[in-house]
């Protein structure tokens, strides 16, 4: 179910990349561009401030990196243009096998989606998603991923396996970048013991998802405390973080600074 080394070599370049909505809010706070950034601009922001972006930013960046490496890819998505949309990438290896590459949900590595391939299994697999085992269940033009958590709970997600035309994908990206949901979000993969866990800052709470269960962080009261914690986990520029979080504070009730 694992991808070829050629695909993995590109994927690993994004190992330290969080998925977040903080950069978008920061751009709003600076009255900056409210459309999808191009890859060159995202790279500049990464170099200057340590930031990445949301699922559309990461998908477009990943598509560009695969293209540069000569690997066939195409964008996929669900509920595009609705505000509940999600963007990811499908990579195709040299023998035509398709692999889901989802930085937006912070997968650890790509996974095979072709049910007729000899390497395919519908067994629960560890090592693909932080803090959970996954099953991939292909059906016609879509596939379902089942996430099995350590506490016995499970959740499901359905992906379309069909290519989204780039014009349509970019229109959805522009729609996403022009709207800021009032609850701040950052997710990042972090080493924890002998595994890679999933740390999440969501609506002024933070926690770590591991193969042993959920580890909740102590609550914080001030913006400055959140800046320090998020900087520690992500390496993001502290001034940018403060400006972004203060923008979110203005959108909804949140901790006082």
Secondary structure, DSSP 8 states (H G I E B T S, - for coil): ----HHHHHHHGGGTT--EESHHHHHHHHTT---S---HHHHHHHHHHH---BSHHHHHHHHHHHHHHTT-EEEEEEESTTSSS-EEEEEEE-TTS-EEEE-TTTTBSS-EE--TTSTT---S-EEEEETTEEEEEEEETTEEEEEEEETTS-EEEEEEE-S---HHHHHHHHHHHHT---SS-EEEEEEEETTEEEEEEEETTEEEEEETTEEEE-----SHHHHHHHHHHHH---HHHHHHHHHHHHHHS-----
